[in-house]
Amino acid sequence: MADAMSNPVFRFAPSPTGLLHVGNARTALLNALLARRTGGQFL
C-alpha cells in the first residue's frame, strides 16, 4: 500500500460536454505541474 501512495498518477479527464475551453487547459497544466513536483505521472 505504501508503494501505491508514493507514485501518484494524475490524469486529464475529458469534459462531459465534449468541448475544450480555457478551464480545461488550466486543469491539465496544474495536474502536469503537480505530477512533476510530486514525482508522479501525468496521463
PyMOL CGO cylinders between C-alpha atoms (Angstrom):
from pymol import cmd
from pymol.cgo import CYLINDER

trace = [
    CYLINDER, 0.00, 0.00, 0.00, 2.83, 2.41, 0.79, 0.3, 1, 1, 1, 1, 1, 1,
    CYLINDER, 2.83, 2.41, 0.79, 4.28, 1.89, -2.70, 0.3, 1, 1, 1, 1, 1, 1,
    CYLINDER, 4.28, 1.89, -2.70, 0.99, 2.87, -4.33, 0.3, 1, 1, 1, 1, 1, 1,
    CYLINDER, 0.99, 2.87, -4.33, 0.93, 6.08, -2.31, 0.3, 1, 1, 1, 1, 1, 1,
    CYLINDER, 0.93, 6.08, -2.31, 4.49, 7.05, -3.26, 0.3, 1, 1, 1, 1, 1, 1,
    CYLINDER, 4.49, 7.05, -3.26, 3.84, 7.26, -7.03, 0.3, 1, 1, 1, 1, 1, 1,
    CYLINDER, 3.84, 7.26, -7.03, 0.72, 9.35, -7.65, 0.3, 1, 1, 1, 1, 1, 1,
    CYLINDER, 0.72, 9.35, -7.65, -0.90, 9.30, -11.08, 0.3, 1, 1, 1, 1, 1, 1,
    CYLINDER, -0.90, 9.30, -11.08, -2.70, 12.37, -12.39, 0.3, 1, 1, 1, 1, 1, 1,
    CYLINDER, -2.70, 12.37, -12.39, -4.91, 12.45, -15.46, 0.3, 1, 1, 1, 1, 1, 1,
    CYLINDER, -4.91, 12.45, -15.46, -6.80, 14.92, -17.57, 0.3, 1, 1, 1, 1, 1, 1,
    CYLINDER, -6.80, 14.92, -17.57, -10.40, 13.78, -17.58, 0.3, 1, 1, 1, 1, 1, 1,
    CYLINDER, -10.40, 13.78, -17.58, -12.49, 14.59, -20.65, 0.3, 1, 1, 1, 1, 1, 1,
    CYLINDER, -12.49, 14.59, -20.65, -15.24, 17.16, -20.35, 0.3, 1, 1, 1, 1, 1, 1,
    CYLINDER, -15.24, 17.16, -20.35, -18.78, 15.72, -20.29, 0.3, 1, 1, 1, 1, 1, 1,
    CYLINDER, -18.78, 15.72, -20.29, -19.82, 18.37, -22.84, 0.3, 1, 1, 1, 1, 1, 1,
    CYLINDER, -19.82, 18.37, -22.84, -17.02, 17.37, -25.20, 0.3, 1, 1, 1, 1, 1, 1,
    CYLINDER, -17.02, 17.37, -25.20, -15.89, 20.96, -25.72, 0.3, 1, 1, 1, 1, 1, 1,
    CYLINDER, -15.89, 20.96, -25.72, -12.43, 22.11, -24.64, 0.3, 1, 1, 1, 1, 1, 1,
    CYLINDER, -12.43, 22.11, -24.64, -12.02, 25.55, -23.10, 0.3, 1, 1, 1, 1, 1, 1,
    CYLINDER, -12.02, 25.55, -23.10, -9.54, 27.58, -21.04, 0.3, 1, 1, 1, 1, 1, 1,
    CYLINDER, -9.54, 27.58, -21.04, -10.59, 25.87, -17.81, 0.3, 1, 1, 1, 1, 1, 1,
    CYLINDER, -10.59, 25.87, -17.81, -9.60, 22.51, -19.29, 0.3, 1, 1, 1, 1, 1, 1,
    CYLINDER, -9.60, 22.51, -19.29, -6.15, 23.82, -20.19, 0.3, 1, 1, 1, 1, 1, 1,
    CYLINDER, -6.15, 23.82, -20.19, -5.69, 25.23, -16.68, 0.3, 1, 1, 1, 1, 1, 1,
    CYLINDER, -5.69, 25.23, -16.68, -6.65, 21.92, -15.08, 0.3, 1, 1, 1, 1, 1, 1,
    CYLINDER, -6.65, 21.92, -15.08, -4.33, 19.94, -17.35, 0.3, 1, 1, 1, 1, 1, 1,
    CYLINDER, -4.33, 19.94, -17.35, -1.43, 22.32, -16.66, 0.3, 1, 1, 1, 1, 1, 1,
    CYLINDER, -1.43, 22.32, -16.66, -1.93, 22.20, -12.89, 0.3, 1, 1, 1, 1, 1, 1,
    CYLINDER, -1.93, 22.20, -12.89, -2.15, 18.40, -12.93, 0.3, 1, 1, 1, 1, 1, 1,
    CYLINDER, -2.15, 18.40, -12.93, 1.04, 18.14, -15.00, 0.3, 1, 1, 1, 1, 1, 1,
    CYLINDER, 1.04, 18.14, -15.00, 2.92, 20.50, -12.69, 0.3, 1, 1, 1, 1, 1, 1,
    CYLINDER, 2.92, 20.50, -12.69, 1.70, 18.69, -9.59, 0.3, 1, 1, 1, 1, 1, 1,
    CYLINDER, 1.70, 18.69, -9.59, 2.72, 15.34, -11.07, 0.3, 1, 1, 1, 1, 1, 1,
    CYLINDER, 2.72, 15.34, -11.07, 6.19, 16.70, -11.80, 0.3, 1, 1, 1, 1, 1, 1,
    CYLINDER, 6.19, 16.70, -11.80, 6.53, 18.20, -8.32, 0.3, 1, 1, 1, 1, 1, 1,
    CYLINDER, 6.53, 18.20, -8.32, 5.49, 15.01, -6.51, 0.3, 1, 1, 1, 1, 1, 1,
    CYLINDER, 5.49, 15.01, -6.51, 7.42, 12.64, -8.76, 0.3, 1, 1, 1, 1, 1, 1,
    CYLINDER, 7.42, 12.64, -8.76, 4.19, 11.23, -10.12, 0.3, 1, 1, 1, 1, 1, 1,
    CYLINDER, 4.19, 11.23, -10.12, 2.92, 10.53, -13.59, 0.3, 1, 1, 1, 1, 1, 1,
    CYLINDER, 2.92, 10.53, -13.59, 0.59, 12.59, -15.79, 0.3, 1, 1, 1, 1, 1, 1,
    CYLINDER, 0.59, 12.59, -15.79, -1.61, 10.71, -18.24, 0.3, 1, 1, 1, 1, 1, 1,
]
cmd.load_cgo(trace, "trace")
